[in-house]
Amino acid sequence: MKISTVIIGIALFAIVTMILYGWGIVKQKNQTSDLMNLLFSKGQDKIKKYLKQQYVTISQVEQICEGLEAKQPFSRNKAVVKDKRDYAKKLVEYMLKTNQLEQEGSRYKMHKK
């Protein structure tokens, strides 16, 4: 085996290792926001499924989203709804802001497109 082949192999190994390490650092840095986005997405899906049948109130949103959790693949970390009242309030505000819900008094329904 030539010495140049060994040096090129070591250099390529070092480059691949640097890329994988950098990717891991970036992924870990963004993990919190990714988990929160995933948690809100799961909450939206549950509310939309519930709203196909009827109206929903804040207290019902709290009950629907109680114990909701989100986890990324290949990660031990997860996001869990601990304060269901605060989560429900933020979720409904977000869904109103993005025109997914319409408010009728203290009740909410799906936005008509």
C-alpha positions as CSV (number, residue, x, y, z in Angstrom):
1,M,0.0,0.0,0.0
2,K,1.4,3.4,-1.0
3,I,1.9,6.1,1.6
4,S,-0.1,8.6,-0.5
5,T,-3.2,6.2,-0.4
6,V,-2.9,6.0,3.4
7,I,-2.7,9.8,3.7
8,I,-5.7,10.4,1.4
9,G,-7.7,7.8,3.4
10,I,-6.9,9.5,6.7
11,A,-7.7,12.9,5.3
12,L,-11.1,11.7,3.9
13,F,-11.9,10.0,7.3
14,A,-11.1,13.3,9.1
15,I,-13.3,15.3,6.8
16,V,-16.3,12.9,7.2
17,T,-15.8,13.0,10.9
18,M,-15.8,16.8,11.0
19,I,-19.0,16.9,8.9
20,L,-20.9,14.4,11.1
21,Y,-19.7,16.2,14.3
22,G,-20.9,19.6,12.9
23,W,-24.2,18.1,11.9
24,G,-24.7,16.7,15.4
25,I,-23.9,20.1,17.0
26,V,-26.4,21.9,14.8
27,K,-29.1,19.3,15.4
28,Q,-28.6,19.5,19.1
29,K,-28.7,23.3,19.0
30,N,-32.1,23.3,17.2
31,Q,-33.6,20.4,19.1
32,T,-35.6,22.5,21.6
33,S,-37.4,24.5,18.9
34,D,-37.9,21.4,16.8
35,L,-39.5,19.6,19.7
36,M,-41.8,22.5,20.4
37,N,-42.8,22.7,16.7
38,L,-43.5,19.0,16.7
39,L,-45.6,19.3,19.9
40,F,-47.7,22.1,18.4
41,S,-48.1,20.1,15.2
42,K,-49.4,17.1,17.2
43,G,-51.8,19.3,19.2
44,Q,-53.1,20.9,16.0
45,D,-53.8,17.5,14.5
46,K,-55.7,16.3,17.6
47,I,-57.8,19.5,17.6
48,K,-58.6,19.3,13.9
49,K,-59.7,15.7,14.3
50,Y,-61.9,16.6,17.2
51,L,-63.4,19.6,15.4
52,K,-64.6,17.5,12.4
53,Q,-67.5,16.6,14.7
54,Q,-68.2,19.7,16.8
55,Y,-67.2,22.9,18.4
56,V,-64.4,23.1,21.0
57,T,-63.7,25.3,24.0
58,I,-60.5,26.1,25.8
59,S,-61.2,23.6,28.6
60,Q,-61.9,20.9,26.0
61,V,-58.6,21.7,24.3
62,E,-56.9,21.3,27.6
63,Q,-58.4,17.8,28.0
64,I,-57.6,16.8,24.5
65,C,-53.9,17.8,24.8
66,E,-53.3,16.6,28.3
67,G,-50.3,14.3,28.4
68,L,-49.3,15.0,24.8
69,E,-45.7,14.4,24.0
70,A,-43.3,14.8,21.1
71,K,-40.1,12.9,20.4
72,Q,-37.6,13.1,17.6
73,P,-36.3,9.9,16.0
74,F,-33.0,8.6,17.4
75,S,-33.2,11.0,20.4
76,R,-33.9,10.3,24.1
77,N,-35.2,13.9,24.6
78,K,-38.9,14.6,24.4
79,A,-41.3,17.5,24.9
80,V,-44.3,16.9,27.2
81,V,-47.3,19.1,28.0
82,K,-47.0,19.9,31.7
83,D,-49.1,23.0,32.0
84,K,-52.1,22.1,29.9
85,R,-53.9,25.5,30.4
86,D,-50.9,27.5,29.1
87,Y,-50.4,25.1,26.2
88,A,-54.0,25.1,25.2
89,K,-54.1,28.9,25.3
90,K,-51.0,29.2,23.1
91,L,-52.2,26.5,20.7
92,V,-55.6,28.2,20.2
93,E,-53.9,31.6,19.7
94,Y,-51.6,30.1,17.1
95,M,-54.4,28.4,15.3
96,L,-56.5,31.6,15.3
97,K,-53.5,33.6,14.0
98,T,-52.9,31.1,11.1
99,N,-56.7,31.0,10.2
100,Q,-57.2,27.4,11.2
101,L,-59.9,28.2,13.7
102,E,-62.7,30.7,14.0
103,Q,-64.0,32.0,17.3
104,E,-67.7,32.1,18.1
105,G,-68.1,33.5,21.6
106,S,-66.2,31.2,23.9
107,R,-66.2,28.3,21.4
108,Y,-64.0,27.6,18.4
109,K,-64.7,25.9,15.1
110,M,-62.8,25.0,11.9
111,H,-62.1,27.9,9.6
112,K,-64.2,27.8,6.4
113,K,-61.9,27.9,3.3
